[in-house]
Amino acid sequence: MVESVVSQMDNGFTAAEKDAVYRAIRERRDVRAGYLPQPLEEATLQRLLAAAHHAPSVGFMQPWRFIVVRDLAIRSSVHDIFARARAAAAQTYSGERADLYAQLKLEALLEAPQHLCVVCDRTSERGHRLGRNTMLETSDYSVVCAIQNLWLAARAEGVGVGWVSILDPPAVKQLLRIPPAAEMVAYLCLGYVEKFAEAPDLLRYGWEERAGLASVVRAETYDQSYPFDRGSR
């Protein structure tokens, strides 16, 4: 009875619109190669930033700050920071895993015509600390929600996004003159791409497998598995 009532409710989305949302989620990719040199049109970039700005945030704090980086000299400097961090990370692997790591394409910092550094202003008083008295880190989580909004909107626009996490955050903060109290949450490559891969790169290259949904969902408490077979009865 409940399912039949819910199915009749008008939620404002057509079946095609709902399919499009799920498609964007399913086909979102971390793009690390194949960027085109054409910069994003200003209107497109601002639509993506607006999508990010409509993310949920604790206390309506809106702690995200976006730095658009187009200057080649700055992009090259970030690439130098990446190269040093990648070399250091390579030392933590051995054997076949080290060989595979060496083959992975992990950034497109020189290929992508623009970057986006996403920063969290943890000191902002906007939102009047609502929801942050016991969980200060929720400001960072809010910024991650903004990044996901931008990523899904970018996929719908045919724009590739690549998150570069192999970096030295203090070095990037110094380069971009980010205030000490603010935190760099993400450094993104952004641009049109030749194509979107059918599957995530790290899955295709055998770095890791996708976990089954049943392995990550619990029921009531952490030590109880969720009865997924219930829906098939």
trRosetta pair geometry for C-beta under 8 A, 3 or more apart (Angstrom, degrees):
i j d omega theta_ij theta_ji phi_ij phi_ji
1 4 5.9 -58 -150 34 29 109
1 5 6.6 27 154 -18 64 106
2 5 5.8 -57 -151 35 32 110
2 6 6.3 29 155 -17 67 108
3 6 5.8 -56 -146 39 31 110
3 7 6.2 32 156 -23 65 108
4 7 5.8 -53 -146 34 30 112
4 8 6.7 24 156 -16 61 108
5 8 6.0 -66 -156 37 31 107
5 9 7.0 43 147 -39 64 98
6 9 5.7 -42 -156 8 39 118
13 17 4.4 -133 -163 90 87 123
13 18 5.0 104 135 -56 128 86
13 21 7.7 -24 -155 -12 149 132
14 17 4.6 98 51 5 76 102
14 18 7.1 -142 93 -3 41 85
15 18 5.8 -55 -150 38 32 110
15 19 6.3 35 152 -21 65 106
16 19 5.6 -52 -148 35 32 114
16 20 6.5 37 152 -25 64 103
17 20 5.6 -50 -151 30 33 115
17 21 6.9 36 151 -20 63 99
18 21 5.7 -49 -154 30 37 112
18 22 6.6 27 154 -9 67 106
19 22 5.9 -61 -150 44 33 106
19 23 6.0 38 151 -26 68 108
20 23 5.5 -51 -143 34 31 115
20 24 6.5 34 156 -21 64 101
20 156 7.2 62 169 -118 105 115
21 24 6.0 -54 -154 32 29 109
21 25 6.7 26 150 -15 63 106
21 152 8.0 23 -153 178 65 133
22 25 5.5 -53 -149 37 37 113
22 26 6.0 33 154 -18 69 110
23 26 5.7 -59 -142 41 30 109
23 27 5.7 0 168 5 69 117
24 27 6.5 -68 -130 51 21 91
24 28 6.3 47 161 -54 61 93
24 152 4.7 80 143 -164 123 88
24 153 8.0 33 -168 -68 147 23
24 155 4.8 139 -152 88 84 123
24 156 5.1 -24 -102 -59 129 92
25 28 6.2 -34 -151 -6 24 114
25 152 6.5 -6 -76 -116 61 118
27 155 6.1 148 96 -176 89 133
27 196 6.3 66 169 131 101 145
28 151 5.7 61 -153 145 130 106
28 152 6.0 -57 -81 -95 130 63
28 155 4.8 -96 -99 -57 70 151
29 155 7.5 123 17 -106 70 113
29 160 7.3 -39 81 -135 100 87
29 196 5.2 162 13 -160 139 95
29 197 5.5 136 -133 44 153 89
29 200 6.4 180 -133 -102 79 60
29 201 7.7 95 -170 -22 104 85
30 161 7.3 -62 -125 100 47 73
30 162 5.6 84 178 -128 69 62
30 163 5.8 -64 -135 25 110 88
30 200 6.6 41 26 -142 96 95
30 201 6.7 -91 75 17 94 110
31 34 7.0 -90 -171 60 107 98
31 35 7.2 117 137 -69 120 86
31 108 7.1 -32 126 5 80 143
31 160 3.4 -52 51 -170 165 117
31 161 6.2 105 27 55 102 30
31 162 4.7 -99 75 -61 60 95
31 189 7.2 -117 88 88 88 114
31 193 5.4 -98 -164 -80 151 156
31 196 7.1 -77 -85 -116 115 72
31 197 7.9 166 -105 2 74 98
32 105 4.8 152 123 119 120 95
32 106 6.1 -73 -147 -153 146 10
32 107 6.0 -49 -147 -65 97 8
32 108 5.4 169 -169 -31 43 98
32 162 5.0 126 -81 -132 57 139
32 189 7.6 107 -114 43 47 146
32 201 6.3 -27 24 -28 121 166
33 105 5.0 21 -51 132 118 155
33 108 6.0 179 -83 -82 34 119
33 111 7.4 49 -137 57 45 167
34 108 7.9 -69 38 -107 45 149
34 111 8.0 85 47 151 15 149
34 160 7.4 137 86 -54 93 167
34 193 4.8 63 111 -167 99 93
34 194 3.9 -98 -173 25 111 107
34 195 6.4 -63 167 37 156 65
35 108 5.1 131 -10 157 127 144
35 111 4.3 132 51 132 116 104
35 112 4.5 -113 -137 -86 169 60
35 113 7.1 -169 155 -11 122 73
35 160 6.3 -130 -97 64 82 137
35 189 6.8 -100 -70 159 147 122
35 191 4.5 61 -156 82 111 130
35 192 7.1 110 -159 77 64 47
35 193 5.5 -50 -99 -99 47 75
35 194 8.0 -87 -47 -13 9 80
36 113 7.8 -32 98 -18 57 117
36 191 6.4 -159 53 151 66 111
36 192 4.5 -29 42 90 120 99
36 193 6.5 -165 -9 -100 86 19
36 194 6.7 135 -56 -57 92 64
37 111 8.0 -97 -81 -170 66 63
37 113 5.9 101 -167 -69 44 117
38 113 6.8 -115 92 -14 22 157
38 191 7.6 142 75 -167 61 103
38 192 5.7 -4 70 36 104 131
39 70 7.0 21 -122 -131 133 121
39 113 4.4 -130 -88 129 68 141
39 114 6.0 76 -139 -30 92 112
39 191 7.3 -77 -126 -120 38 100
40 44 4.9 -123 -178 84 101 117
40 45 4.5 117 111 -58 131 96
40 48 7.9 -41 -176 7 158 136
40 113 7.5 176 -8 79 68 116
40 114 6.3 -74 15 27 104 137
40 159 6.6 28 -102 -120 121 131
40 190 6.8 -38 -25 137 135 104
40 191 6.5 -134 -44 -116 91 55
40 192 7.2 152 -84 -30 71 86
41 44 4.5 88 62 5 87 105
41 45 7.0 -161 89 -6 44 85
42 45 5.7 -55 -147 38 33 111
42 46 6.2 29 157 -17 67 108
43 46 5.9 -58 -147 39 29 108
43 47 6.5 34 153 -23 63 103
44 47 5.7 -52 -151 31 33 112
44 48 6.7 30 152 -16 65 103
44 157 5.9 133 -157 -174 107 143
44 159 6.9 150 161 -60 124 138
45 48 5.8 -56 -154 36 33 110
45 49 6.4 30 152 -15 67 107
45 68 7.2 55 179 -118 138 139
45 114 7.5 -16 -107 88 133 163
45 190 7.9 85 -117 142 95 139
46 49 5.5 -51 -143 40 37 111
46 50 6.1 42 154 -23 66 104
47 50 5.6 -53 -147 36 30 113
47 51 6.5 36 152 -22 63 101
47 153 6.9 -157 132 166 90 130
47 157 7.1 140 92 -83 128 143
48 51 5.6 -49 -151 31 33 113
48 52 6.7 33 150 -17 63 103
48 150 5.2 65 175 -148 90 87
48 153 5.3 167 -120 103 66 123
48 154 5.5 44 -122 -72 126 84
48 157 6.8 -87 -70 12 102 155
48 159 6.8 -65 -78 66 142 158
48 190 7.9 150 119 -155 164 132
49 52 5.5 -51 -151 36 36 113
49 53 6.2 36 150 -21 67 107
49 66 6.0 -145 -130 57 109 170
49 150 7.2 19 -91 -109 33 115
50 53 5.4 -54 -144 38 34 113
50 54 6.6 32 155 -21 64 104
51 54 6.0 -60 -154 33 31 109
51 149 4.8 -170 144 151 86 100
51 150 5.7 141 88 -93 105 49
51 152 7.6 -140 160 71 139 83
51 153 3.7 102 77 -42 178 159
52 55 6.0 -23 -175 -21 45 113
52 64 6.6 -130 150 132 109 163
52 66 7.0 95 95 -67 151 137
52 118 8.0 -126 -167 -116 147 125
52 146 4.2 60 -175 179 85 88
52 147 6.9 33 -130 -77 111 27
52 149 5.0 155 -103 83 42 111
52 150 3.9 5 -69 -56 107 105
52 153 7.7 -112 -42 26 68 136
53 62 7.2 30 -157 -146 75 113
53 64 7.2 -143 -101 72 60 129
53 146 6.9 40 -74 -138 27 114
54 149 6.4 -177 68 -168 80 155
55 64 7.4 72 47 -16 129 144
55 142 6.8 136 118 -179 116 70
55 145 4.2 146 -178 119 124 97
55 146 3.9 -131 13 -83 151 61
55 148 7.5 110 -115 57 127 83
55 149 4.6 -138 -74 -14 98 141
56 142 6.8 -114 108 -132 61 84
56 145 5.5 -65 54 152 77 161
57 60 6.0 89 76 -131 95 23
57 61 4.9 -120 143 50 118 76
57 62 5.1 168 40 -65 163 41
57 63 6.4 166 -158 6 134 79
57 64 7.7 -126 -91 -11 135 95
57 127 7.3 -106 121 -81 106 143
57 139 7.7 33 -167 -132 99 55
57 142 3.7 65 -129 -157 77 134
57 145 7.1 -162 -76 60 63 132
57 146 7.6 15 -71 -48 105 106
58 61 5.5 5 77 3 70 121
58 127 6.7 78 109 -177 66 154
58 130 7.1 -170 157 97 77 73
58 131 4.0 -143 -171 100 102 136
58 132 5.9 111 129 -57 137 91
58 135 7.8 -142 -124 91 157 105
58 138 4.0 75 -49 132 155 122
58 139 6.3 -92 45 -75 123 52
58 141 7.3 72 -30 67 115 103
58 142 5.4 -114 3 -56 80 126
59 126 7.9 147 116 123 105 62
59 127 3.1 93 121 -178 110 114
59 128 6.5 -148 -175 55 129 63
59 129 6.7 -175 -104 105 169 11
59 130 3.3 143 -113 66 106 91
59 131 4.7 -154 -43 27 90 107
59 132 6.4 -61 -10 -13 137 101
60 126 7.4 -95 113 151 73 94
60 127 5.2 174 70 -101 59 91
60 130 7.7 21 25 60 76 129
61 124 6.2 126 -177 91 96 118
61 126 5.3 122 -153 97 53 87
61 127 3.4 -49 -81 -14 71 151
61 130 7.8 -164 -55 54 94 83
61 132 7.5 59 -63 -37 148 134
61 139 6.0 -73 103 -115 156 90
61 142 6.3 135 61 52 109 175
62 124 7.9 -86 78 121 67 159
62 126 6.0 -46 49 116 92 143
62 127 7.5 169 15 -44 68 113
62 142 7.6 -124 -95 152 20 136
63 120 5.0 32 131 -157 116 76
63 121 5.0 -151 -165 56 80 71
63 122 6.7 46 -162 -82 141 37
63 124 5.5 -172 -114 32 80 132
63 126 7.7 -179 -77 64 64 110
63 139 4.5 42 -1 -167 168 99
63 140 8.0 -60 90 -65 142 32
63 142 5.7 96 31 80 104 128
63 143 6.0 -72 86 -58 97 98
64 118 6.3 -33 -153 -165 100 95
64 119 7.3 120 -162 71 50 51
64 120 6.7 -36 -96 -99 47 59
64 121 7.9 -76 9 12 3 87
64 142 7.1 -130 -39 120 92 92
64 143 4.7 142 -88 -118 88 82
64 146 4.5 -31 -63 37 158 170
65 118 7.5 143 73 -161 50 47
65 119 4.2 -31 66 70 102 102
65 120 7.4 -179 17 -83 88 12
65 121 5.6 79 -26 -32 121 105
65 182 6.9 -31 34 -154 140 142
66 116 6.0 -24 -162 -165 98 101
66 117 7.4 143 -160 76 46 52
66 118 6.0 -15 -104 -105 70 68
66 119 7.6 -167 -73 23 24 81
67 116 7.0 147 73 -160 54 48
67 117 4.1 -11 57 58 110 102
67 118 7.9 -149 23 -67 76 27
67 119 6.7 53 -13 -12 106 116
67 176 5.7 73 149 -170 169 134
67 178 7.7 -96 -36 -80 149 101
68 114 6.2 -15 -170 -175 88 122
68 115 7.7 147 -163 80 41 54
68 116 6.0 -17 -104 -104 57 75
69 74 5.4 -121 -162 109 114 132
69 75 6.2 147 138 -70 113 81
69 78 7.5 75 137 -22 161 146
69 114 6.5 146 77 -166 53 66
69 115 4.0 -16 64 62 112 101
69 116 7.1 -164 19 -75 84 26
69 117 6.3 59 -21 -12 121 100
69 176 7.4 -76 -81 -107 125 116
70 75 7.8 -35 175 -40 17 120
70 113 7.0 6 -138 154 85 73
70 114 4.9 -28 -92 -108 78 89
70 115 7.8 -165 -68 25 35 69
71 74 4.3 70 81 12 105 108
71 75 6.7 179 90 -10 53 86
72 75 5.5 -56 -143 41 35 112
72 76 6.0 37 156 -23 68 105
73 76 5.8 -53 -148 35 28 112
73 77 6.5 30 152 -20 62 104
74 77 5.6 -53 -150 34 34 112
74 78 6.5 35 152 -18 66 102
74 115 8.0 -129 113 37 106 131
74 175 6.8 133 -148 161 87 114
74 176 7.5 81 -161 -87 125 79
75 78 5.7 -52 -151 35 33 111
75 79 6.5 38 148 -22 64 103
75 109 5.8 170 -178 165 86 83
75 110 6.4 132 138 -102 113 48
75 112 7.9 -158 -145 75 134 82
75 115 6.0 163 -106 -17 94 124
76 79 5.4 -50 -150 33 35 115
76 80 6.7 40 149 -22 64 99
76 110 6.8 52 -95 -100 67 97
77 80 5.5 -46 -153 29 36 114
77 81 6.8 39 148 -18 64 100
77 175 5.6 170 124 -140 132 139
78 81 5.5 -50 -153 34 38 114
78 82 6.4 42 147 -21 66 102
78 109 5.5 -147 100 -160 104 135
78 115 6.8 53 48 -80 167 174
78 164 7.9 96 157 95 115 153
78 167 7.3 -23 -167 -123 85 126
78 172 6.5 49 -120 -114 91 97
78 175 6.9 177 -73 105 75 162
78 187 7.0 -172 -163 -177 133 143
79 82 5.4 -50 -150 35 36 116
79 83 6.4 40 152 -25 66 101
79 107 7.4 170 -120 119 78 140
79 109 4.2 175 -82 97 89 135
79 110 5.5 25 -79 -49 154 94
80 83 5.7 -48 -147 30 33 113
80 84 6.8 30 155 -15 63 102
81 84 6.1 -57 -155 36 31 108
81 85 6.4 25 152 -14 66 110
81 167 5.5 40 127 -148 113 84
81 168 5.5 -121 -170 33 104 94
81 171 4.9 172 -126 111 125 134
81 172 6.1 151 132 -65 170 81
81 175 7.3 -105 -42 -23 142 148
82 85 5.7 -64 -147 41 32 108
82 86 6.0 31 157 -22 70 107
82 106 7.9 -178 -179 101 119 106
82 107 5.6 -27 -170 -2 157 169
82 109 6.0 179 3 -19 153 152
82 164 6.2 -50 -104 -180 127 130
82 166 5.8 75 -150 97 80 91
82 167 5.7 -38 -88 -90 69 78
83 86 5.8 -52 -143 35 28 111
83 87 6.5 30 157 -19 61 106
84 87 5.9 -55 -151 34 30 111
84 88 6.6 28 153 -17 63 106
84 168 7.0 -23 88 -19 115 124
85 88 5.7 -55 -150 37 33 111
85 89 6.3 32 153 -19 66 107
85 166 4.7 163 113 161 118 75
85 167 5.4 -152 -1 -107 165 17
85 168 5.5 -164 -74 -37 115 79
86 89 5.7 -56 -146 38 32 110
86 90 6.4 43 152 -32 65 101
86 106 6.6 156 -109 63 125 144
86 166 5.2 60 -76 149 75 140
87 90 5.6 -45 -151 21 31 118
87 91 7.5 38 151 -24 57 96
88 91 6.1 -50 -169 19 38 113
89 92 5.8 -51 -168 21 49 114
89 93 7.7 30 146 -10 70 101
89 101 7.6 -143 121 -177 99 138
89 166 6.0 -76 -9 -139 152 114
90 93 6.3 -66 -162 36 43 102
90 98 6.7 82 -172 -149 77 89
90 101 6.0 167 -119 119 75 130
90 102 6.7 65 -133 -80 122 81
93 97 4.6 -127 -164 113 113 100
93 98 3.9 163 115 -82 100 72
93 101 5.0 128 43 -4 165 150
94 97 6.7 38 62 57 39 100
94 98 5.1 3 -122 -29 13 127
95 98 5.9 117 51 15 34 100
95 99 7.3 -67 135 -3 38 98
96 99 5.4 -53 -150 36 38 114
96 100 6.3 37 153 -19 69 104
97 100 5.8 -53 -147 37 32 110
97 101 6.3 38 152 -23 64 105
98 101 5.6 -50 -145 33 31 115
98 102 6.5 35 154 -23 62 104
99 102 5.8 -55 -154 30 30 113
99 103 6.9 23 151 -16 62 108
100 103 5.8 -62 -155 35 35 110
100 104 6.8 46 150 -39 67 99
100 205 7.0 137 -168 150 105 109
100 206 7.0 -103 -138 86 141 98
100 207 6.4 166 146 -93 131 79
101 104 5.9 -46 -154 11 35 117
103 205 7.5 -179 102 -161 111 131
104 201 7.6 107 -151 143 94 121
104 202 7.7 20 -131 -97 130 78
104 205 6.4 123 -102 130 88 168
104 207 7.0 42 -90 -70 134 136
105 108 7.7 39 162 -65 109 82
105 201 7.3 -100 62 -163 90 151
106 164 7.4 100 142 -126 82 79
106 166 6.0 24 143 14 138 140
107 162 6.6 142 -137 135 48 133
107 164 4.7 47 -112 -109 110 117
107 166 7.2 -114 -45 51 120 108
107 189 6.7 142 -166 -37 71 135
108 111 4.2 -62 -176 54 94 113
108 112 4.8 96 112 -29 103 97
108 162 5.6 99 24 35 104 159
108 189 4.7 105 67 -168 92 168
108 191 8.0 -116 115 39 131 122
109 112 6.8 -42 -125 33 19 103
109 115 7.0 15 -140 -82 74 126
109 164 6.5 38 -68 -75 104 162
109 189 6.3 -119 -86 -85 45 114
111 189 7.6 33 72 -161 84 139
111 191 7.8 -145 124 55 77 151
112 115 6.5 100 101 -73 123 67
112 160 7.7 -126 -108 89 110 107
112 162 7.0 -146 -55 33 145 116
112 189 3.7 168 -17 -168 163 100
112 190 6.0 102 180 45 129 36
112 191 4.4 -177 -148 1 78 127
113 191 5.0 116 27 -105 84 133
114 190 5.2 -42 88 73 89 103
114 191 6.3 142 35 -68 76 94
115 187 6.7 -7 -178 -177 119 83
115 188 6.5 150 -166 82 66 54
115 189 6.0 -43 -108 -103 75 46
115 190 6.5 138 -124 16 22 94
116 150 7.8 -128 113 157 162 157
116 186 8.0 12 104 107 87 99
116 187 7.8 165 85 -158 48 42
116 188 4.4 -14 61 63 93 109
116 190 5.2 53 -9 -24 108 139
117 172 7.0 177 -125 164 134 121
117 176 5.9 -58 50 -112 170 171
117 178 7.7 -116 138 -67 139 130
117 184 6.3 -49 -174 -137 105 104
117 186 7.5 176 -154 94 44 55
117 187 5.3 -10 -109 -111 76 75
117 188 7.5 -172 -78 23 29 73
118 143 6.1 147 152 177 112 110
118 146 7.1 175 -157 94 133 114
118 147 5.7 174 72 -82 177 105
118 184 7.6 104 77 -162 50 61
118 185 5.1 -57 105 65 95 100
118 186 4.3 13 46 55 114 94
118 187 7.6 -153 21 -73 73 32
118 188 6.7 44 -14 -7 106 112
119 143 7.7 -105 109 -138 20 147
119 178 5.8 -166 -113 -138 144 127
119 182 5.0 27 173 161 118 123
119 183 6.7 156 -160 80 70 40
119 184 5.6 -43 -103 -101 78 51
119 185 6.6 157 -118 7 21 86
120 139 5.6 122 -177 133 122 97
120 140 5.2 -50 -76 -99 173 61
120 142 7.8 119 -125 66 112 90
120 143 4.5 -99 -83 -37 101 151
120 182 6.5 169 80 -164 47 75
120 183 4.8 -10 55 60 101 94
120 185 5.1 79 -24 -41 104 119
121 124 4.5 69 115 -32 112 109
121 139 7.9 -102 79 173 46 131
121 181 7.8 46 -151 110 63 95
121 182 5.2 -32 -99 -110 58 103
122 136 7.2 47 -162 172 116 101
122 139 5.2 135 -116 90 70 153
122 140 7.5 -6 -85 -52 105 81
122 181 6.5 -128 57 159 96 86
122 182 6.9 167 11 -116 80 45
122 183 6.3 49 -25 0 116 107
123 181 4.9 20 -29 143 131 137
123 182 7.5 -83 12 -70 101 67
124 127 7.4 67 113 22 101 102
124 139 7.9 154 43 -141 100 135
125 128 6.7 33 171 -89 78 43
125 129 7.5 -33 -145 -38 64 82
127 130 5.4 -118 167 35 84 93
127 131 7.6 -58 167 37 123 102
127 132 7.6 80 117 -6 126 124
129 132 5.0 -109 -161 60 63 106
129 133 6.0 73 155 -61 109 79
131 135 7.0 -44 160 59 70 102
131 138 5.8 -89 137 91 105 160
132 135 6.4 -96 -130 76 43 59
132 136 5.4 63 -173 -110 92 48
132 138 5.8 -136 -96 52 78 111
132 139 6.4 30 -108 -41 131 97
135 138 4.7 69 116 -28 106 108
136 139 6.8 -30 170 8 58 106
137 140 5.2 -41 -171 32 69 115
137 141 6.4 72 134 -22 79 98
138 141 5.0 -48 -145 37 46 117
138 142 6.3 57 152 -28 68 96
139 142 5.7 -47 -154 27 33 116
139 143 7.0 34 148 -18 61 100
140 143 5.7 -53 -157 31 37 112
140 144 6.7 39 147 -19 67 101
140 183 6.7 -28 -98 80 106 142
140 185 6.1 165 -151 -105 84 119
141 144 5.5 -51 -153 33 38 114
141 145 6.8 45 148 -22 65 98
142 145 5.6 -49 -157 29 36 115
142 146 6.9 38 146 -19 64 100
143 146 5.4 -49 -155 31 39 115
143 147 6.6 42 147 -21 66 100
143 185 4.7 154 118 -6 138 171
143 186 7.8 -177 141 3 109 102
144 147 5.4 -48 -150 32 38 115
144 148 6.6 38 152 -18 66 101
144 185 6.6 -133 -65 174 71 134
144 186 7.8 118 -105 -35 65 124
145 148 5.8 -54 -151 36 33 110
145 149 6.5 39 150 -22 64 102
146 149 5.6 -50 -152 32 34 115
146 150 6.5 32 152 -16 65 104
147 150 5.8 -56 -152 37 32 110
147 151 6.2 34 151 -24 66 108
147 163 7.8 60 177 -96 134 122
147 185 7.2 -139 -42 117 135 121
147 186 5.4 81 -108 14 146 159
147 188 7.5 175 -144 -57 105 136
148 151 5.4 -52 -143 35 34 115
148 152 6.4 29 160 -15 67 104
149 152 6.3 -62 -151 38 26 104
149 153 6.3 21 156 -13 64 112
150 153 5.8 -61 -146 42 29 110
150 154 6.0 34 155 -25 66 108
150 161 7.2 125 122 -99 95 154
151 154 5.7 -53 -148 33 27 114
151 155 6.7 30 153 -21 62 101
151 161 5.0 -119 -120 60 79 157
152 155 5.7 -47 -151 30 35 112
152 156 6.7 33 151 -15 63 104
153 156 5.7 -56 -154 38 35 111
153 157 6.3 26 150 -13 67 111
154 157 5.6 -63 -146 44 33 108
154 159 4.0 -90 -163 80 86 104
154 160 7.1 -102 152 28 121 2
154 161 5.0 91 88 -35 160 115
154 190 7.3 -108 -125 -140 144 92
155 158 7.8 45 -177 -68 30 22
155 159 7.4 -91 -60 57 23 65
155 161 7.8 -72 -52 11 76 108
155 196 7.4 70 -140 -107 90 154
158 192 6.6 17 128 -129 94 85
158 193 7.9 -150 167 39 70 78
159 190 6.7 10 167 -170 115 79
159 191 6.8 -156 -158 126 84 9
159 192 6.1 -63 -113 -82 62 52
159 193 7.7 108 -163 -2 29 90
160 189 7.4 -15 116 110 97 96
160 190 7.4 171 88 -146 61 34
160 191 6.0 -17 56 71 94 59
160 192 6.9 85 9 -169 92 12
160 193 3.7 64 -30 -31 136 129
160 196 7.1 -178 -93 -91 95 85
161 188 5.5 -25 -163 -167 92 120
161 189 7.0 149 -160 78 39 62
161 190 5.9 4 -108 -102 70 71
162 188 6.6 141 71 -160 46 64
162 189 3.9 0 53 48 104 111
162 190 8.0 -145 27 -57 70 41
163 186 5.7 -59 -138 -156 102 111
163 187 7.4 110 -161 69 57 51
163 188 5.7 -31 -97 -100 57 77
164 167 6.0 75 130 -38 97 116
164 187 4.9 -52 66 92 96 101
164 188 7.2 172 12 -98 81 22
164 189 6.5 80 -29 -24 110 94
165 186 7.6 -49 -83 -129 84 68
165 187 7.6 159 -82 40 40 90
167 171 7.3 -138 171 63 85 106
167 172 5.5 26 160 -38 131 132
167 187 5.8 43 -10 25 161 146
168 171 4.0 52 91 13 111 118
168 172 6.7 160 83 -14 59 84
169 172 5.7 -58 -144 39 35 108
169 173 6.0 37 158 -22 69 106
169 183 7.8 -5 -177 -163 141 70
169 184 4.9 -174 -147 55 100 122
170 173 5.5 -53 -144 37 32 114
170 174 6.3 33 157 -20 65 104
171 174 5.8 -53 -150 34 30 111
171 175 6.4 31 152 -20 63 107
172 175 5.6 -54 -147 36 34 113
172 176 6.1 7 163 3 69 112
172 178 7.6 21 119 8 75 131
172 184 5.8 59 94 -89 123 173
172 187 6.4 -97 -149 -74 159 141
173 176 6.4 -70 -140 52 25 92
173 177 8.0 -158 166 20 54 1
173 178 4.1 -88 -146 55 78 113
173 180 7.7 91 157 -101 139 44
173 182 7.8 167 -135 83 116 89
173 184 5.7 -134 -70 -28 91 121
174 177 7.5 22 -175 -76 29 40
174 178 8.0 -59 -39 35 22 81
178 182 5.3 -114 172 81 98 118
178 184 6.2 102 86 -61 176 95
179 182 4.7 83 64 5 88 106
184 187 6.8 10 175 -51 121 93
193 196 6.7 96 86 -67 132 64
197 200 7.2 116 92 -105 127 13
197 201 6.4 114 34 -66 168 69
197 204 6.7 -93 176 -26 138 150
199 203 5.0 -97 153 87 113 125
199 204 5.1 140 84 -59 108 95
200 203 4.4 84 68 8 91 109
200 204 6.9 -166 91 -8 44 87
200 210 7.9 123 30 -69 126 106
201 204 5.7 -61 -146 39 31 108
201 205 5.9 13 163 -7 70 113
202 205 6.0 -55 -132 46 30 103
202 207 4.0 -67 -162 55 86 126
202 208 5.5 9 145 33 113 91
203 206 7.9 41 175 -65 27 25
203 207 7.5 -67 -58 47 23 82
203 208 6.9 -56 -85 79 58 64
203 209 6.9 79 -129 -125 84 35
203 210 6.1 5 -107 -37 130 92
211 215 5.0 -112 176 72 104 128
211 216 5.7 89 119 -38 133 116
212 215 4.8 94 66 -3 84 105
212 216 7.8 176 90 -1 49 88
213 216 6.4 -79 -158 43 37 96
213 217 6.2 14 160 -11 76 119
213 228 7.3 113 100 -98 107 146
214 217 6.4 -68 -134 39 30 101
214 225 7.0 31 177 -170 89 113
214 226 6.8 -143 -140 63 66 94
214 228 5.2 -86 -97 -11 104 144
217 225 7.7 70 90 -164 71 61
217 226 4.1 -36 119 8 105 143
217 228 7.5 99 70 -64 136 105
218 221 6.8 -84 155 99 124 32
218 222 5.3 -25 -161 -134 172 34
218 223 7.5 60 -148 19 129 15
218 224 5.9 100 -171 71 87 62
218 225 6.6 -78 -121 -112 57 27
218 226 6.0 175 -159 -42 6 90
219 224 4.7 -77 66 114 84 109
219 225 6.6 19 9 108 102 26
219 226 4.5 137 -48 -100 95 60
219 227 6.5 18 -53 -4 156 77
220 224 5.6 4 55 57 96 142
221 224 5.3 78 60 8 80 106
227 230 4.5 71 117 -31 108 109
228 231 6.8 -42 -179 19 53 105
229 232 5.5 -57 -165 34 59 113
229 233 7.2 73 143 -40 75 91
230 233 6.1 -44 -165 5 41 116
